[in-house]
Amino acid sequence: MEHASTDPVAARPRRVLITGSAGQLGRVLAEAFASDEVIGVDLGEWDVAGPAPSWLESPELVLHAAAWTDVDGAEADPDGAERANVGGTRNVAALGAPLVYYSSDYVFSGEKREPYLESDPTGPVSVYGRTKLDGEQAAGERAWIIRSSWLFGATGHNFLRTMLRLGAERDEISVVDDQRGCPTYVTHLAEATRRIVELPFGVYHAAAAGDCSWKEFSEAIFEQAGLDCRVRAISSAELDRPAPRPSYSILRSEKPETPRLPHWREGLKECLEEIARLDS
Ligand SMILES: NC(=O)c1ccc[n+]([C@@H]2O[C@H](COP(=O)([O-])OP(=O)(O)OC[C@H]3O[C@@H](n4cnc5c(N)ncnc54)[C@H](OP(=O)(O)O)[C@@H]3O)[C@@H](O)[C@H]2O)c1
């Protein structure tokens, strides 16, 4: 007698809507969910600050990766960031399908000196962090809130790609050494998402194992990429960006069922290999 498979990969394909599908996370989510029927939309197809377009077929699962992610720009245009991150999430939740909402380590103040767990009190210090936190509420009851941090991937805007460009152009750069976090490879987060959607709705912390400062991350990037560029440590005060950032935002999960992500150094290695493949 045959038994129904419990392997999610072998299950019937679902109609999965990915918002922000042109972003660094959205792109690899489409790959991780390739055995499903994936519909990707980005700003050109649906600005989530407004209602869903009439042609959009009802999804069975939504991976909501669209967001205003310009942390400094949000300080200058808080209404714009709120429309995208809070109103946008409300509009996506209104589709009525179970929803993955990607949230951020920036919902925390950074005052703690040991890893932030799901049950820790939030306290964003920036407009971006506040809109991401309000977005968690806007996602509604049928949602997995996945908080991650310091995302990097082979495409799009991210710290790793900026460092590869600057490291090839300069002999020395200055990088902040007083913020610690978990640089997370988007492909590892996309794989973790597949497993989290098999778990009950709720908040999940899903960031890379290990932690570092931005300076330590840049040094590892140069070492792995074979770039000869010195890194000078500076403070956040010296860099003087418009948005304050938490000085400590390491995320860990207190839920035993949450998938554990590989170490950020493994993510860095895999990402550099992916970049080399895309360039060849
Ligand atoms: N990046 C990080 O370090 C980080 C850390 C923790 C959590 N997160 C969260 O993870 C998710 C994915 O981040 P990501 O790094 O992949 O971001 P990303 O690369 O900036 O991608 C976001 C995508 O959403 C699009 N978008 C922006 N506003 C939109 C709107 N109103 N309607 C529809 N699409 C819109 C963007 O288009 P344009 O590029 O044209 O604006 C972009 O293609 C976001 O929810 C983010 O808040 C990110």
PDBQT file of the ligand as one rigid body, heavy atoms in Angstrom, charges set to zero:
ROOT
HETATM    1  N1  LIG A 301      18.926  43.804   2.834  1.00  0.00    +0.000 N 
HETATM    2  C1  LIG A 301      19.051  43.459   4.120  1.00  0.00    +0.000 C 
HETATM    3  O1  LIG A 301      20.131  43.525   4.713  1.00  0.00    +0.000 OA
HETATM    4  C2  LIG A 301      17.849  42.963   4.886  1.00  0.00    +0.000 A 
HETATM    5  C3  LIG A 301      18.006  42.547   6.212  1.00  0.00    +0.000 A 
HETATM    6  C4  LIG A 301      16.912  42.048   6.904  1.00  0.00    +0.000 A 
HETATM    7  C5  LIG A 301      15.670  41.985   6.276  1.00  0.00    +0.000 A 
HETATM    8  N2  LIG A 301      15.545  42.425   5.000  1.00  0.00    +0.000 N 
HETATM    9  C6  LIG A 301      14.222  42.342   4.369  1.00  0.00    +0.000 C 
HETATM   10  O2  LIG A 301      14.259  41.292   3.398  1.00  0.00    +0.000 OA
HETATM   11  C7  LIG A 301      13.389  41.611   2.308  1.00  0.00    +0.000 C 
HETATM   12  C8  LIG A 301      14.166  41.503   1.000  1.00  0.00    +0.000 C 
HETATM   13  O3  LIG A 301      15.268  42.411   1.037  1.00  0.00    +0.000 OA
HETATM   14  P1  LIG A 301      16.273  42.569  -0.174  1.00  0.00    +0.000 P 
HETATM   15  O4  LIG A 301      17.597  42.848   0.419  1.00  0.00    +0.000 OA
HETATM   16  O5  LIG A 301      16.102  41.452  -1.149  1.00  0.00    +0.000 OA
HETATM   17  O6  LIG A 301      15.737  43.924  -0.823  1.00  0.00    +0.000 OA
HETATM   18  P2  LIG A 301      15.965  44.496  -2.274  1.00  0.00    +0.000 P 
HETATM   19  O7  LIG A 301      17.101  43.813  -2.960  1.00  0.00    +0.000 OA
HETATM   20  O8  LIG A 301      15.986  45.994  -2.108  1.00  0.00    +0.000 OA
HETATM   21  O9  LIG A 301      14.643  44.055  -3.024  1.00  0.00    +0.000 OA
HETATM   22  C9  LIG A 301      13.404  44.629  -2.748  1.00  0.00    +0.000 C 
HETATM   23  C10 LIG A 301      12.637  44.682  -4.046  1.00  0.00    +0.000 C 
HETATM   24  O10 LIG A 301      11.344  45.279  -3.784  1.00  0.00    +0.000 OA
HETATM   25  C11 LIG A 301      11.127  46.298  -4.747  1.00  0.00    +0.000 C 
HETATM   26  N3  LIG A 301      10.243  47.295  -4.188  1.00  0.00    +0.000 N 
HETATM   27  C12 LIG A 301      10.545  48.403  -3.452  1.00  0.00    +0.000 A 
HETATM   28  N4  LIG A 301       9.428  49.083  -3.150  1.00  0.00    +0.000 NA
HETATM   29  C13 LIG A 301       8.407  48.403  -3.708  1.00  0.00    +0.000 A 
HETATM   30  C14 LIG A 301       7.008  48.622  -3.763  1.00  0.00    +0.000 A 
HETATM   31  N5  LIG A 301       6.435  49.677  -3.185  1.00  0.00    +0.000 N 
HETATM   32  N6  LIG A 301       6.249  47.740  -4.442  1.00  0.00    +0.000 NA
HETATM   33  C15 LIG A 301       6.803  46.666  -5.046  1.00  0.00    +0.000 A 
HETATM   34  N7  LIG A 301       8.113  46.408  -5.039  1.00  0.00    +0.000 NA
HETATM   35  C16 LIG A 301       8.897  47.269  -4.369  1.00  0.00    +0.000 A 
HETATM   36  C17 LIG A 301      12.503  46.841  -5.056  1.00  0.00    +0.000 C 
HETATM   37  O11 LIG A 301      12.502  47.563  -6.265  1.00  0.00    +0.000 OA
HETATM   38  P3  LIG A 301      13.585  48.752  -6.469  1.00  0.00    +0.000 P 
HETATM   39  O12 LIG A 301      14.944  48.124  -6.303  1.00  0.00    +0.000 OA
HETATM   40  O13 LIG A 301      13.299  49.240  -7.847  1.00  0.00    +0.000 OA
HETATM   41  O14 LIG A 301      13.289  49.752  -5.380  1.00  0.00    +0.000 OA
HETATM   42  C18 LIG A 301      13.331  45.566  -5.097  1.00  0.00    +0.000 C 
HETATM   43  O15 LIG A 301      13.293  44.932  -6.361  1.00  0.00    +0.000 OA
HETATM   44  C19 LIG A 301      12.845  43.000   2.615  1.00  0.00    +0.000 C 
HETATM   45  O16 LIG A 301      11.616  42.851   3.263  1.00  0.00    +0.000 OA
HETATM   46  C20 LIG A 301      13.837  43.581   3.591  1.00  0.00    +0.000 C 
HETATM   47  O17 LIG A 301      13.258  44.561   4.433  1.00  0.00    +0.000 OA
HETATM   48  C21 LIG A 301      16.604  42.889   4.275  1.00  0.00    +0.000 A 
ENDROOT
TORSDOF 0
